[in-house]
Amino acid sequence: MQVIETQVFSFDELDDSAKEKARDWWRQGGLDYKWFDCVYEEFQTITAMLGVTITTQRESKSPAIYFSGFCSQGDGASFEGVYKYKAGAVAKIKEYAPQDEELHKIAQQMQDIQCANFYQLTARITQSGQYCHRYTMRVDVSRQDDRDVSGKTQDALTECFRDLAHWLYKCLETEYDYLMSDEQVDELIRVNEYTFTEAGKRFG
């Protein structure tokens, strides 16, 4: 019987080339968990302020939020839910996210559309197709007083929800880029005390 000894190193003991290989190893499976849950939770907080209740998926009991990313054709985010007017939405959004001008714009547009329709608009938002981007969302707008909804109003409110889906996608992309950054990857490798060969190959 032969006993083969292998010298192992902590991440900080590796040279730059080996560190890059160690990072590559982590990135291949380091996000094998629901890293997006925190983004989903914040999105649901924001949509609730705007009057949108995200639907729960029947099978998984998860929120009906979908995305794919971040560098392929058809990438994007979408969601399903129901919408009705929420008083004070613009003020609440500005208080919650004072620096986010894109959210302020969406909230104000929704407010203006509702005002022009005497705050009677409701909507059902659904998603279909093999992709997840914002244009896979269908928005069916109606009025609580059963009056007809103009095509202009339908299109304007639909665009608000698609802008909201695009905002979500940018948040997911930002979170992904942060988790994949050298600084964050290095810290996670250190915290977990992973060891490597001198060439940067994961050991153990």
C-alpha positions in Angstrom: 0.0 0.0 0.0 1.2 3.5 -0.9 0.5 6.6 1.0 0.5 9.7 -1.1 0.7 13.0 0.6 -0.6 16.2 -1.0 0.3 19.6 0.2 -2.7 21.9 0.5 -3.0 25.6 0.8 -5.5 28.1 2.1 -6.8 30.6 -0.5 -4.5 33.4 0.7 -1.4 31.2 0.3 -2.1 30.7 -3.4 -0.4 32.8 -6.1 -2.6 35.0 -8.4 -3.0 32.4 -11.1 -4.1 29.7 -8.6 -6.4 32.1 -6.9 -8.2 32.7 -10.2 -8.6 28.9 -10.7 -10.0 28.6 -7.1 -12.5 31.4 -7.9 -13.5 29.6 -11.1 -14.2 26.4 -9.1 -16.4 28.3 -6.7 -18.3 30.1 -9.4 -19.3 26.8 -11.1 -21.5 25.8 -8.1 -21.3 28.5 -5.5 -24.8 29.9 -6.3 -26.5 26.5 -6.1 -29.1 27.8 -3.8 -31.9 30.4 -3.9 -29.6 33.4 -3.8 -32.4 35.5 -5.3 -34.8 35.1 -2.4 -33.8 38.4 -0.8 -34.5 40.2 -4.1 -37.9 38.5 -4.4 -38.8 39.5 -0.9 -37.9 43.1 -1.5 -39.8 43.1 -4.8 -42.9 41.8 -3.1 -42.6 44.6 -0.5 -42.5 47.1 -3.2 -45.3 45.7 -5.3 -47.5 45.6 -2.3 -46.9 49.3 -1.8 -48.0 49.8 -5.4 -51.1 47.7 -5.0 -49.9 44.6 -6.7 -50.3 41.2 -5.0 -47.9 38.6 -6.4 -49.7 35.3 -7.1 -48.5 32.2 -5.4 -47.6 29.3 -7.7 -50.0 26.4 -7.1 -47.4 23.5 -7.2 -44.4 25.0 -5.5 -46.2 27.6 -3.2 -43.5 30.0 -4.3 -44.2 33.6 -5.5 -45.0 33.7 -9.2 -41.8 35.5 -10.1 -39.6 34.3 -13.0 -36.2 35.2 -14.4 -33.4 33.9 -16.5 -30.0 35.6 -16.9 -27.8 37.2 -17.6 -26.2 37.1 -21.0 -28.5 35.2 -23.4 -31.2 36.1 -25.8 -34.6 36.1 -24.0 -33.2 36.8 -20.6 -35.3 39.0 -18.3 -37.8 38.8 -15.5 -41.6 38.7 -15.2 -44.2 38.1 -12.6 -47.9 37.3 -12.1 -50.3 39.0 -9.8 -53.4 41.1 -9.3 -53.5 44.9 -9.1 -55.9 47.5 -7.7 -55.4 51.1 -6.7 -53.4 51.7 -3.5 -53.7 55.2 -2.0 -50.5 56.9 -1.0 -48.3 54.6 -3.2 -46.1 57.3 -4.6 -45.3 58.7 -1.1 -44.6 55.2 0.3 -42.3 54.3 -2.5 -40.3 57.5 -2.2 -40.0 57.0 1.6 -38.9 53.4 1.1 -36.5 54.0 -1.7 -35.7 57.7 -1.7 -32.8 57.4 -4.3 -34.5 55.1 -6.8 -35.8 57.5 -9.4 -36.9 54.6 -11.7 -39.3 53.3 -9.0 -40.6 56.8 -8.4 -41.3 57.2 -12.1 -43.2 53.9 -12.2 -45.3 54.7 -9.1 -46.1 58.2 -10.4 -47.2 56.8 -13.8 -49.5 54.3 -12.2 -50.9 57.1 -10.0 -51.5 59.3 -13.0 -53.2 56.5 -15.0 -55.5 55.7 -12.1 -56.3 59.4 -11.6 -57.4 59.7 -15.2 -59.7 56.7 -14.7 -61.2 57.9 -11.4 -59.2 55.2 -9.5 -61.3 52.4 -10.9 -58.7 50.3 -12.6 -57.8 46.8 -11.7 -55.7 44.3 -13.6 -54.7 40.7 -13.7 -51.1 40.0 -14.8 -50.1 36.6 -16.2 -47.0 35.2 -17.9 -46.6 32.6 -20.6 -44.1 31.3 -23.1 -40.7 29.6 -22.9 -38.9 32.9 -22.0 -39.1 35.0 -18.8 -38.6 38.5 -20.0 -41.1 41.4 -19.5 -42.8 41.0 -22.8 -44.0 37.5 -21.9 -46.4 39.2 -19.5 -50.1 39.7 -20.4 -52.0 42.4 -18.5 -55.9 42.3 -18.6 -57.2 45.7 -17.3 -60.7 46.3 -16.2 -62.7 48.8 -14.2 -64.5 48.3 -11.0 -67.5 50.3 -12.4 -67.6 48.0 -15.4 -67.0 50.8 -17.9 -64.9 50.1 -21.0 -61.1 50.5 -20.7 -59.5 52.4 -23.6 -56.7 50.9 -25.6 -54.5 53.8 -24.5 -55.1 53.1 -20.9 -54.5 49.3 -21.4 -51.2 49.9 -23.1 -50.0 52.5 -20.5 -50.7 50.4 -17.5 -49.2 47.3 -19.2 -46.0 49.3 -19.8 -45.8 50.2 -16.1 -45.9 46.5 -15.1 -43.3 45.7 -17.8 -41.1 48.5 -16.5 -41.5 47.1 -13.0 -40.4 43.7 -14.3 -37.4 45.2 -15.9 -36.5 47.0 -12.7 -36.7 43.6 -10.9 -34.3 42.1 -13.6 -31.8 44.8 -13.0 -31.9 44.2 -9.2 -31.3 40.5 -9.8 -28.4 41.2 -12.1 -26.9 43.6 -9.6 -27.2 41.0 -6.8 -25.7 38.3 -9.1 -22.8 40.5 -10.1 -22.1 41.2 -6.4 -22.1 37.6 -5.4 -19.8 36.7 -8.3 -17.4 39.5 -7.7 -13.8 38.6 -6.8 -14.2 40.3 -3.4 -17.3 38.4 -2.4 -16.0 35.0 -3.8 -12.7 35.4 -2.0 -14.5 36.1 1.3 -16.8 33.1 0.9 -13.9 30.8 0.2 -12.1 32.1 3.3 -15.1 31.8 5.5 -15.6 28.2 4.5 -11.9 27.5 4.9 -11.6 25.6 1.6 -8.2 24.3 0.7 -6.5 23.9 -2.6 -3.5 22.4 -4.3 -0.7 24.7 -5.3 -2.2 25.0 -8.7 -5.6 26.2 -7.3 -7.5 22.9 -7.6 -10.0 22.3 -4.9 -8.8 19.6 -2.4 -11.1 17.6 -0.2 
